[in-house]
């Protein structure tokens, strides 16, 4: 049994993905099932999207260790990790995954709060008098 590993990041979330080949399609995220860990259908679909694009559904057992961030950030990190692991499995998937934008790390981060302001951009109410 061969394992392909990759790391994905988004916002403050980090996901370490292991694809075990050959497999039956089982997905474990932090030792929990995907339905248990990601109850939102959109997030589950986003995680499985690299397999749909490359037509490799059910060919791997996936083990993911993720930490940091929230559900959306972890979902994006897992997707990037799976896409990178698929490329290490077969280099021909690179063009397909690249065309769907799954190999690009999303660089957007939370903007820091500035002093003298309520949040990063929001300010306290201005009073002329």
DOLUM-667862 format. One record per residue: z negated, x negated, y negated of N, C-alpha, C in turn. Coordinates in Angstrom, 2 decimals, m for minus. Example, Ala and Ser with C-alpha at 12.3 -4.5 7.8 and 13.67 -1.06 7.14 Angstrom:
! DOLUM-667862
n.pz=m7.80	n.px=m13.19	n.py=5.69	ca.pz=m7.80	ca.px=m12.30	ca.py=4.50	c.pz=m7.80	c.px=m13.20	c.py=3.30;
n.pz=m7.08	n.px=m12.85	n.py=2.25	ca.pz=m7.14	ca.px=m13.67	ca.py=1.06	c.pz=m7.87	c.px=m12.90	c.py=m0.03;
END
This chain:
! DOLUM-667862
n.pz=0.00	n.px=m0.85	n.py=1.19	ca.pz=0.00	ca.px=0.00	ca.py=0.00	c.pz=0.00	c.px=m0.89	c.py=m1.24;
n.pz=1.01	n.px=m0.74	n.py=m2.09	ca.pz=1.16	ca.px=m1.55	ca.py=m3.29	c.pz=0.66	c.px=m0.77	c.py=m4.49;
n.pz=m0.03	n.px=m1.47	n.py=m5.40	ca.pz=m0.56	ca.px=m0.84	ca.py=m6.61	c.pz=0.10	c.px=m1.44	c.py=m7.84;
n.pz=0.46	n.px=m0.58	n.py=m8.77	ca.pz=1.05	ca.px=m0.99	ca.py=m10.05	c.pz=0.08	c.px=m0.56	c.py=m11.15;
n.pz=m0.35	n.px=m1.52	n.py=m11.97	ca.pz=m1.35	ca.px=m1.22	ca.py=m12.99	c.pz=m0.76	c.px=m1.37	c.py=m14.39;
n.pz=m1.31	n.px=m0.61	n.py=m15.31	ca.pz=m0.90	ca.px=m0.69	ca.py=m16.72	c.pz=m2.01	c.px=m0.09	c.py=m17.58;
n.pz=m2.00	n.px=m0.47	n.py=m18.85	ca.pz=m2.98	ca.px=0.03	ca.py=m19.80	c.pz=m2.27	c.px=0.80	c.py=m20.90;
n.pz=m2.83	n.px=1.95	n.py=m21.26	ca.pz=m2.29	ca.px=2.74	ca.py=m22.36	c.pz=m3.36	c.px=2.96	c.py=m23.40;
n.pz=m2.94	n.px=3.02	n.py=m24.67	ca.pz=m3.90	ca.px=3.25	ca.py=m25.76	c.pz=m3.33	c.px=4.29	c.py=m26.72;
n.pz=m4.23	n.px=5.09	n.py=m27.28	ca.pz=m3.88	ca.px=6.00	ca.py=m28.37	c.pz=m5.15	c.px=6.34	c.py=m29.13;
n.pz=m5.07	n.px=6.27	n.py=m30.47	ca.pz=m6.24	ca.px=6.45	ca.py=m31.32	c.pz=m7.34	c.px=5.49	c.py=m30.84;
n.pz=m8.49	n.px=6.00	n.py=m30.43	ca.pz=m9.56	ca.px=5.12	ca.py=m29.93	c.pz=m9.70	c.px=5.19	c.py=m28.42;
n.pz=m8.75	n.px=5.81	n.py=m27.75	ca.pz=m8.82	ca.px=6.00	ca.py=m26.30	c.pz=m8.07	c.px=4.88	c.py=m25.58;
n.pz=m8.64	n.px=4.45	n.py=m24.46	ca.pz=m8.02	ca.px=3.44	ca.py=m23.61	c.pz=m7.98	c.px=3.99	c.py=m22.19;
n.pz=m6.82	n.px=3.87	n.py=m21.54	ca.pz=m6.67	ca.px=4.33	ca.py=m20.16	c.pz=m6.08	c.px=3.22	c.py=m19.31;
n.pz=m6.76	n.px=2.90	n.py=m18.21	ca.pz=m6.26	ca.px=1.94	ca.py=m17.25	c.pz=m5.74	c.px=2.72	c.py=m16.05;
n.pz=m4.44	n.px=2.59	n.py=m15.79	ca.pz=m3.76	ca.px=3.41	ca.py=m14.79	c.pz=m3.37	c.px=2.55	c.py=m13.59;
n.pz=m3.61	n.px=3.07	n.py=m12.38	ca.pz=m3.16	ca.px=2.42	ca.py=m11.14	c.pz=m2.29	c.px=3.41	c.py=m10.39;
n.pz=m1.04	n.px=3.02	n.py=m10.13	ca.pz=m0.15	ca.px=3.82	ca.py=m9.31	c.pz=m0.16	c.px=3.21	c.py=m7.91;
n.pz=m0.51	n.px=4.01	n.py=m6.91	ca.pz=m0.54	ca.px=3.54	ca.py=m5.53	c.pz=0.67	c.px=4.09	c.py=m4.81;
n.pz=1.48	n.px=3.19	n.py=m4.26	ca.pz=2.72	ca.px=3.60	ca.py=m3.60	c.pz=2.68	c.px=3.13	c.py=m2.15;
n.pz=3.09	n.px=3.91	n.py=m1.17	ca.pz=3.49	ca.px=5.31	ca.py=m1.28	c.pz=2.27	c.px=6.23	c.py=m1.40;
n.pz=2.48	n.px=7.41	n.py=m1.94	ca.pz=1.37	ca.px=8.33	ca.py=m2.15	c.pz=1.79	c.px=9.77	c.py=m1.94;
n.pz=0.83	n.px=10.67	n.py=m2.19	ca.pz=1.07	ca.px=12.10	ca.py=m1.96	c.pz=1.03	c.px=12.90	c.py=m3.25;
n.pz=0.77	n.px=12.26	n.py=m4.39	ca.pz=0.75	ca.px=12.98	ca.py=m5.66	c.pz=m0.64	c.px=13.32	c.py=m6.14;
n.pz=m1.69	n.px=12.77	n.py=m5.51	ca.pz=m3.06	ca.px=13.04	ca.py=m5.96	c.pz=m3.35	c.px=12.27	c.py=m7.23;
n.pz=m4.03	n.px=12.93	n.py=m8.17	ca.pz=m4.38	ca.px=12.29	ca.py=m9.45	c.pz=m5.88	c.px=12.37	c.py=m9.64;
n.pz=m6.50	n.px=11.21	n.py=m9.83	ca.pz=m7.94	ca.px=11.13	ca.py=m10.11	c.pz=m8.12	c.px=10.48	c.py=m11.47;
n.pz=m8.83	n.px=11.17	n.py=m12.37	ca.pz=m9.15	ca.px=10.63	ca.py=m13.69	c.pz=m10.67	c.px=10.52	c.py=m13.76;
n.pz=m11.18	n.px=9.32	n.py=m13.89	ca.pz=m12.63	ca.px=9.05	ca.py=m13.89	c.pz=m13.31	c.px=9.72	c.py=m12.70;
n.pz=m12.71	n.px=9.58	n.py=m11.51	ca.pz=m13.22	ca.px=10.13	ca.py=m10.24	c.pz=m13.33	c.px=11.65	c.py=m10.25;
n.pz=m12.53	n.px=12.32	n.py=m11.06	ca.pz=m12.46	ca.px=13.78	ca.py=m11.07	c.pz=m11.00	c.px=14.19	c.py=m10.94;
n.pz=m10.75	n.px=15.41	n.py=m10.47	ca.pz=m9.38	ca.px=15.89	ca.py=m10.35	c.pz=m8.80	c.px=16.14	c.py=m11.74;
n.pz=m7.48	n.px=16.16	n.py=m11.84	ca.pz=m6.83	ca.px=16.36	ca.py=m13.14	c.pz=m7.15	c.px=17.75	c.py=m13.69;
n.pz=m7.25	n.px=18.76	n.py=m12.81	ca.pz=m7.57	ca.px=20.12	ca.py=m13.27	c.pz=m8.99	c.px=20.18	c.py=m13.83;
n.pz=m9.89	n.px=19.41	n.py=m13.25	ca.pz=m11.28	ca.px=19.40	ca.py=m13.71	c.pz=m11.42	c.px=18.60	c.py=m15.01;
n.pz=m10.72	n.px=17.46	n.py=m15.09	ca.pz=m10.88	ca.px=16.58	ca.py=m16.26	c.pz=m10.09	c.px=17.08	c.py=m17.47;
n.pz=m8.88	n.px=17.63	n.py=m17.23	ca.pz=m8.05	ca.px=18.15	ca.py=m18.32	c.pz=m7.81	c.px=19.64	c.py=m18.10;
n.pz=m8.69	n.px=20.50	n.py=m18.61	ca.pz=m8.53	ca.px=21.94	ca.py=m18.36	c.pz=m7.37	c.px=22.57	c.py=m19.12;
n.pz=m6.86	n.px=21.90	n.py=m20.17	ca.pz=m5.76	ca.px=22.48	ca.py=m20.97	c.pz=m4.42	c.px=22.15	c.py=m20.31;
n.pz=m3.60	n.px=23.18	n.py=m20.12	ca.pz=m2.31	ca.px=23.00	ca.py=m19.43	c.pz=m1.38	c.px=22.05	c.py=m20.16;
n.pz=m1.38	n.px=22.08	n.py=m21.49	ca.pz=m0.49	ca.px=21.23	ca.py=m22.28	c.pz=m0.82	c.px=19.76	c.py=m22.02;
n.pz=m2.10	n.px=19.42	n.py=m21.92	ca.pz=m2.49	ca.px=18.04	ca.py=m21.67	c.pz=m2.07	c.px=17.59	c.py=m20.28;
n.pz=m2.23	n.px=18.48	n.py=m19.28	ca.pz=m1.80	ca.px=18.14	ca.py=m17.92	c.pz=m0.30	c.px=17.91	c.py=m17.87;
n.pz=0.46	n.px=18.76	n.py=m18.57	ca.pz=1.92	ca.px=18.60	ca.py=m18.59	c.pz=2.32	c.px=17.29	c.py=m19.25;
n.pz=1.59	n.px=16.91	n.py=m20.32	ca.pz=1.90	ca.px=15.66	ca.py=m21.02	c.pz=1.64	c.px=14.45	c.py=m20.12;
n.pz=0.57	n.px=14.50	n.py=m19.34	ca.pz=0.25	ca.px=13.40	ca.py=m18.43	c.pz=1.33	c.px=13.25	c.py=m17.36;
n.pz=1.84	n.px=14.38	n.py=m16.85	ca.pz=2.82	ca.px=14.35	ca.py=m15.76	c.pz=4.26	c.px=14.18	c.py=m16.24;
n.pz=4.49	n.px=14.20	n.py=m17.55	ca.pz=5.85	ca.px=14.12	ca.py=m18.10	c.pz=6.63	c.px=12.88	c.py=m17.68;
n.pz=6.05	n.px=11.67	n.py=m17.63	ca.pz=6.84	ca.px=10.52	ca.py=m17.19	c.pz=7.41	c.px=10.68	c.py=m15.77;
n.pz=6.68	n.px=11.38	n.py=m14.88	ca.pz=7.18	ca.px=11.60	ca.py=m13.53	c.pz=8.33	c.px=12.60	c.py=m13.52;
n.pz=8.25	n.px=13.63	n.py=m14.37	ca.pz=9.33	ca.px=14.62	ca.py=m14.46	c.pz=10.61	c.px=13.97	c.py=m14.97;
n.pz=10.48	n.px=13.12	n.py=m15.99	ca.pz=11.64	ca.px=12.48	ca.py=m16.60	c.pz=12.34	c.px=11.55	c.py=m15.61;
n.pz=11.54	n.px=10.80	n.py=m14.82	ca.pz=12.10	ca.px=9.84	ca.py=m13.87	c.pz=12.32	c.px=10.43	c.py=m12.49;
n.pz=12.00	n.px=11.73	n.py=m12.32	ca.pz=12.14	ca.px=12.45	ca.py=m11.05	c.pz=11.38	c.px=11.75	c.py=m9.91;
n.pz=10.12	n.px=11.40	n.py=m10.20	ca.pz=9.27	ca.px=10.72	ca.py=m9.21	c.pz=8.01	c.px=11.53	c.py=m8.91;
n.pz=8.06	n.px=12.87	n.py=m9.07	ca.pz=6.88	ca.px=13.70	ca.py=m8.84	c.pz=6.44	c.px=13.59	c.py=m7.38;
n.pz=5.14	n.px=13.41	n.py=m7.17	ca.pz=4.58	ca.px=13.40	ca.py=m5.82	c.pz=4.82	c.px=12.14	c.py=m5.02;
n.pz=5.33	n.px=11.09	n.py=m5.63	ca.pz=5.61	ca.px=9.86	ca.py=m4.89	c.pz=4.47	c.px=8.84	c.py=m4.98;
n.pz=3.51	n.px=9.07	n.py=m5.89	ca.pz=2.42	ca.px=8.12	ca.py=m6.11	c.pz=1.08	c.px=8.82	c.py=m6.07;
n.pz=0.04	n.px=8.08	n.py=m5.66	ca.pz=m1.33	ca.px=8.49	ca.py=m5.90	c.pz=m1.75	c.px=7.76	c.py=m7.17;
n.pz=m2.39	n.px=8.48	n.py=m8.09	ca.pz=m2.72	ca.px=7.91	ca.py=m9.39	c.pz=m4.24	c.px=7.87	c.py=m9.54;
n.pz=m4.72	n.px=6.70	n.py=m9.96	ca.pz=m6.14	ca.px=6.53	ca.py=m10.26	c.pz=m6.25	c.px=6.04	c.py=m11.70;
n.pz=m6.97	n.px=6.79	n.py=m12.53	ca.pz=m7.07	ca.px=6.47	ca.py=m13.95	c.pz=m8.53	c.px=6.28	c.py=m14.33;
n.pz=m8.80	n.px=5.23	n.py=m15.09	ca.pz=m10.11	ca.px=5.02	ca.py=m15.69	c.pz=m9.92	c.px=5.05	c.py=m17.20;
n.pz=m10.53	n.px=6.01	n.py=m17.86	ca.pz=m10.31	ca.px=6.17	ca.py=m19.29	c.pz=m11.64	c.px=6.29	c.py=m20.04;
n.pz=m11.65	n.px=5.79	n.py=m21.27	ca.pz=m12.85	ca.px=5.88	ca.py=m22.09	c.pz=m12.46	c.px=5.91	c.py=m23.55;
n.pz=m13.36	n.px=6.39	n.py=m24.39	ca.pz=m13.14	ca.px=6.42	ca.py=m25.83	c.pz=m12.28	c.px=7.58	c.py=m26.27;
n.pz=m12.40	n.px=7.94	n.py=m27.54	ca.pz=m11.57	ca.px=8.99	ca.py=m28.11	c.pz=m11.90	c.px=10.36	c.py=m27.57;
n.pz=m10.99	n.px=11.30	n.py=m27.82	ca.pz=m11.16	ca.px=12.67	ca.py=m27.35	c.pz=m10.11	c.px=13.00	c.py=m26.32;
n.pz=m9.98	n.px=14.29	n.py=m26.04	ca.pz=m9.07	ca.px=14.71	ca.py=m24.98	c.pz=m7.61	c.px=14.41	c.py=m25.31;
n.pz=m7.19	n.px=14.67	n.py=m26.54	ca.pz=m5.80	ca.px=14.44	ca.py=m26.91	c.pz=m5.48	c.px=12.95	c.py=m26.90;
n.pz=m6.38	n.px=12.13	n.py=m27.41	ca.pz=m6.16	ca.px=10.69	ca.py=m27.41	c.pz=m6.10	c.px=10.13	c.py=m26.00;
n.pz=m7.00	n.px=10.59	n.py=m25.13	ca.pz=m7.00	ca.px=10.12	ca.py=m23.75	c.pz=m5.74	c.px=10.57	c.py=m23.02;
n.pz=m5.26	n.px=11.78	n.py=m23.31	ca.pz=m4.04	ca.px=12.26	ca.py=m22.70	c.pz=m2.85	c.px=11.38	c.py=m23.08;
n.pz=m2.74	n.px=11.05	n.py=m24.36	ca.pz=m1.66	ca.px=10.16	ca.py=m24.81	c.pz=m1.77	c.px=8.78	c.py=m24.21;
n.pz=m2.99	n.px=8.28	n.py=m24.08	ca.pz=m3.20	ca.px=6.96	ca.py=m23.49	c.pz=m2.81	c.px=6.94	c.py=m22.01;
n.pz=m3.16	n.px=8.01	n.py=m21.29	ca.pz=m2.81	ca.px=8.11	ca.py=m19.87	c.pz=m1.30	c.px=8.17	c.py=m19.71;
n.pz=m0.63	n.px=8.96	n.py=m20.56	ca.pz=0.82	ca.px=9.08	ca.py=m20.49	c.pz=1.50	c.px=7.72	c.py=m20.70;
n.pz=1.05	n.px=6.97	n.py=m21.71	ca.pz=1.62	ca.px=5.65	ca.py=m21.98	c.pz=1.36	c.px=4.70	c.py=m20.81;
n.pz=0.14	n.px=4.75	n.py=m20.25	ca.pz=m0.19	ca.px=3.90	ca.py=m19.11	c.pz=0.67	c.px=4.20	c.py=m17.90;
n.pz=0.90	n.px=5.49	n.py=m17.62	ca.pz=1.74	ca.px=5.87	ca.py=m16.48	c.pz=3.17	c.px=5.41	c.py=m16.70;
n.pz=3.68	n.px=5.58	n.py=m17.92	ca.pz=5.05	ca.px=5.16	ca.py=m18.22	c.pz=5.21	c.px=3.65	c.py=m18.04;
n.pz=4.23	n.px=2.88	n.py=m18.52	ca.pz=4.29	ca.px=1.43	ca.py=m18.37	c.pz=4.19	c.px=1.01	c.py=m16.90;
n.pz=3.36	n.px=1.71	n.py=m16.13	ca.pz=3.23	ca.px=1.39	ca.py=m14.71	c.pz=4.53	c.px=1.72	c.py=m13.96;
n.pz=5.20	n.px=2.80	n.py=m14.34	ca.pz=6.48	ca.px=3.15	ca.py=m13.72	c.pz=7.53	c.px=2.08	c.py=m14.01;
n.pz=7.50	n.px=1.51	n.py=m15.20	ca.pz=8.44	ca.px=0.44	ca.py=m15.55	c.pz=8.16	c.px=m0.80	c.py=m14.71;
n.pz=6.87	n.px=m1.09	n.py=m14.46	ca.pz=6.56	ca.px=m2.24	ca.py=m13.62	c.pz=6.95	c.px=m1.97	c.py=m12.16;
n.pz=6.99	n.px=m0.70	n.py=m11.75	ca.pz=7.45	ca.px=m0.33	ca.py=m10.41	c.pz=8.95	c.px=m0.50	c.py=m10.29;
n.pz=9.69	n.px=0.01	n.py=m11.29	ca.pz=11.16	ca.px=m0.07	ca.py=m11.28	c.pz=11.66	c.px=m0.24	c.py=m12.71;
n.pz=12.27	n.px=m1.37	n.py=m12.98	ca.pz=12.72	ca.px=m1.72	ca.py=m14.34	c.pz=13.82	c.px=m0.79	c.py=m14.85;
n.pz=14.54	n.px=m0.10	n.py=m13.96	ca.pz=15.63	ca.px=0.79	ca.py=m14.40	c.pz=15.11	c.px=2.03	c.py=m15.12;
n.pz=13.81	n.px=2.34	n.py=m14.96	ca.pz=13.23	ca.px=3.49	ca.py=m15.64	c.pz=13.03	c.px=3.24	c.py=m17.13;
n.pz=13.12	n.px=1.98	n.py=m17.55	ca.pz=12.83	ca.px=1.63	ca.py=m18.94	c.pz=13.71	c.px=2.40	c.py=m19.93;
n.pz=15.01	n.px=2.46	n.py=m19.68	ca.pz=15.92	ca.px=3.13	ca.py=m20.63	c.pz=15.64	c.px=4.63	c.py=m20.70;
n.pz=15.37	n.px=5.24	n.py=m19.54	ca.pz=15.07	ca.px=6.67	ca.py=m19.52	c.pz=13.79	c.px=6.99	c.py=m20.28;
n.pz=12.73	n.px=6.25	n.py=m19.98	ca.pz=11.44	ca.px=6.49	ca.py=m20.63	c.pz=11.50	c.px=6.16	c.py=m22.12;
n.pz=12.26	n.px=5.13	n.py=m22.47	ca.pz=12.41	ca.px=4.74	ca.py=m23.89	c.pz=13.13	c.px=5.85	c.py=m24.65;
n.pz=14.16	n.px=6.45	n.py=m24.04	ca.pz=14.92	ca.px=7.50	ca.py=m24.74	c.pz=14.05	c.px=8.74	c.py=m24.99;
n.pz=13.06	n.px=8.98	n.py=m24.14	ca.pz=12.14	ca.px=10.10	ca.py=m24.36	c.pz=10.93	c.px=9.69	c.py=m25.20;
n.pz=10.87	n.px=8.44	n.py=m25.65	ca.pz=9.80	ca.px=7.96	ca.py=m26.53	c.pz=8.46	c.px=7.78	c.py=m25.85;
n.pz=8.46	n.px=7.51	n.py=m24.55	ca.pz=7.21	ca.px=7.39	ca.py=m23.82	c.pz=6.71	c.px=5.96	c.py=m23.69;
n.pz=7.47	n.px=4.99	n.py=m24.14	ca.pz=7.03	ca.px=3.60	ca.py=m24.06	c.pz=6.55	c.px=3.08	c.py=m25.42;
n.pz=6.55	n.px=3.93	n.py=m26.43	ca.pz=6.13	ca.px=3.53	ca.py=m27.76	c.pz=4.68	c.px=3.92	c.py=m27.97;
n.pz=3.85	n.px=2.95	n.py=m28.36	ca.pz=2.45	ca.px=3.24	ca.py=m28.63	c.pz=2.35	c.px=3.92	c.py=m29.99;
n.pz=1.65	n.px=5.03	n.py=m30.05	ca.pz=1.49	ca.px=5.77	ca.py=m31.30	c.pz=0.51	c.px=5.00	c.py=m32.19;
n.pz=0.97	n.px=4.46	n.py=m33.33	ca.pz=0.11	ca.px=3.59	ca.py=m34.13	c.pz=m0.86	c.px=4.32	c.py=m35.04;
n.pz=m0.78	n.px=5.65	n.py=m35.10	ca.pz=m1.62	ca.px=6.39	ca.py=m36.05	c.pz=m3.09	c.px=6.31	c.py=m35.66;
n.pz=m3.90	n.px=5.94	n.py=m36.65	ca.pz=m5.34	ca.px=5.86	ca.py=m36.45	c.pz=m6.02	c.px=6.68	c.py=m37.55;
n.pz=m7.29	n.px=6.98	n.py=m37.35	ca.pz=m8.04	ca.px=7.73	ca.py=m38.35	c.pz=m8.25	c.px=6.84	c.py=m39.57;
n.pz=m7.96	n.px=7.40	n.py=m40.75	ca.pz=m8.16	ca.px=6.66	ca.py=m41.99	c.pz=m9.64	c.px=6.60	c.py=m42.31;
n.pz=m10.09	n.px=5.46	n.py=m42.83	ca.pz=m11.51	ca.px=5.31	ca.py=m43.07	c.pz=m11.95	c.px=6.10	c.py=m44.30;
n.pz=m13.24	n.px=6.47	n.py=m44.30	ca.pz=m13.82	ca.px=7.16	ca.py=m45.44	c.pz=m14.05	c.px=6.16	c.py=m46.56;
n.pz=m13.71	n.px=6.56	n.py=m47.81	ca.pz=m13.93	ca.px=5.69	ca.py=m48.96	c.pz=m15.20	c.px=6.10	c.py=m49.69;
n.pz=m15.86	n.px=5.12	n.py=m50.30	ca.pz=m17.09	ca.px=5.42	ca.py=m51.04	c.pz=m16.73	c.px=6.23	c.py=m52.28;
n.pz=m17.64	n.px=7.06	n.py=m52.73	ca.pz=m17.41	ca.px=7.91	ca.py=m53.88	c.pz=m16.55	c.px=9.12	c.py=m53.57;
n.pz=m16.22	n.px=9.31	n.py=m52.29	ca.pz=m15.42	ca.px=10.45	ca.py=m51.87	c.pz=m16.12	c.px=11.14	c.py=m50.71;
n.pz=m15.72	n.px=12.41	n.py=m50.50	ca.pz=m16.34	ca.px=13.19	ca.py=m49.43	c.pz=m15.83	c.px=12.73	c.py=m48.05;
n.pz=m14.51	n.px=12.50	n.py=m47.95	ca.pz=m13.88	ca.px=12.04	ca.py=m46.72	c.pz=m12.86	c.px=10.96	c.py=m47.08;
n.pz=m11.86	n.px=10.76	n.py=m46.24	ca.pz=m10.89	ca.px=9.70	ca.py=m46.51	c.pz=m10.06	c.px=10.00	c.py=m47.76;
n.pz=m9.62	n.px=11.25	n.py=m47.91	ca.pz=m8.80	ca.px=11.63	ca.py=m49.07	c.pz=m9.49	c.px=12.66	c.py=m49.97;
n.pz=m10.34	n.px=13.49	n.py=m49.38	ca.pz=m10.98	ca.px=14.56	ca.py=m50.14	c.pz=m12.01	c.px=13.97	c.py=m51.10;
n.pz=m12.00	n.px=14.51	n.py=m52.30	ca.pz=m12.93	ca.px=13.99	ca.py=m53.32	c.pz=m13.94	c.px=15.07	c.py=m53.70;
n.pz=m15.01	n.px=14.64	n.py=m54.36	ca.pz=m15.96	ca.px=15.60	ca.py=m54.90	c.pz=m15.31	c.px=16.32	c.py=m56.06;
n.pz=m15.77	n.px=17.52	n.py=m56.36	ca.pz=m15.17	ca.px=18.33	ca.py=m57.41	c.pz=m15.34	c.px=17.61	c.py=m58.75;
n.pz=m14.22	n.px=17.55	n.py=m59.50	ca.pz=m14.22	ca.px=16.88	ca.py=m60.80	c.pz=m14.74	c.px=17.86	c.py=m61.86;
n.pz=m15.68	n.px=17.40	n.py=m62.66	ca.pz=m16.22	ca.px=18.24	ca.py=m63.74	c.pz=m15.95	c.px=17.54	c.py=m65.06;
n.pz=m15.20	n.px=18.21	n.py=m65.92	ca.pz=m14.86	ca.px=17.60	ca.py=m67.21	c.pz=m16.09	c.px=17.64	c.py=m68.13;
n.pz=m16.88	n.px=18.70	n.py=m68.08	ca.pz=m18.08	ca.px=18.82	ca.py=m68.92	c.pz=m19.32	c.px=19.03	c.py=m68.10;
END
